[in-house]
Amino acid sequence: MFASGLLAAVVVLVDLFATGFALPAAASAEEVPRILFLTQSKGFTHGSVRRKEGTRAPAELAMLQLAKDTGAFTVYCSLNAEADITRENLQKYDIVAFYTTGKLPIAEEDANYLLNDWLHQKGHGFIGFHSATDTYKDFEPYWDMIGGTFDGHPWGAGSKITVEVHDPDHPTMKPFGQSFEFQDEIYQYRNWQPEKVHVLMSINMAQTQTKRPYHVPIAWCKQIGQGRMFYNNLGHREETWQDQRFLDSIVAAVRWVTGEIDGDATPNPEVSKAYDEASRQAAKLAGITRNSLEQDKKRQAAQRRARQQAEAKAAKEAAAN
């Protein structure tokens, strides 16, 4: 259900007029998907979505430039979930894209409409970048839609990882090839639902320095009614938004979630099962097990409590003196 090219051009013109960016040349000439790109952060604000001195954030600039260069879509950038994620406003768009954190101020009836009605319609899609899985972590309808929730990032922004692509023929994965090395912050997940998603790429634990004894997916997709969802954990670093492979994957994701091009979305839980075992073996060789990680977690928690108690005692003594 693509919005008309004329209406799409008008909205992007309104958005870009305020920021000094040119209108995508192809937007007025043909029908293209319209994206509502929400970057509101109610938790941690990533540098890639932080606006500075009245300018757009790096991720917003990248999306606007990509729309201009390719003519494949138009995009409206928003920091206001309350105003823009409503039943009425969603009629303007074909895709909702989140690079968000925390509990967004969306009315319950509008959130339910987005997840249970709008997203199920033919031609509609959801694209999640990086911390979209660190959003609405306690709202089951949301994490059931996206497939998992943030549970820490053992691989920080400076970490180098080796990524294995499971479906190199999927249009969103073709830019990456069979495997590649990358530097970015990588999440691990709870509420992970391998039986409901088509895993596209994961950490190759044997070839990555920091190891964990379980499967760590990076990108996946799924069919939702007649709509589609695509999520990619990459995007923490500003440099990622300049990586041509990542940008090409976004264009493919836009075309895929709207149904313009085909790509498998069949759940493949066997991938998660196999990578659970492979990761366990790789971590074991490095002396890392689930039990050792749990012991480390308890030790760190005890150290944190001791430090807090010492700080509280010192503050109390200072106040008494």
Protein Blocks (a to p, Z undefined) as FASTA:
>chain_A
ZZdfklmmmmmmmmmmmnopacdfklmmpccddddddfbdfbdcdfklcceehiacfklm
mmmmmmmmnopaccdddfbfklmmcfklmmmpmbdcdddehjddbdfklmmmmmmmmmmp
ghiacddehjlmmgokllmklmmmnopacebjfbafklccddddfblmbmklmmnombdc
ddddddddehiafklcccfbdcdfklpfbdcfbdcdfbdcddehjbccdddfbhkbmklm
mcfklmmmmmmmmmmmnomagcdfbdcfklmmmmmmmmmmmmmmnopafklmmmmmmmmm
mmmmmmmmmmmmmmmmmmmZZ
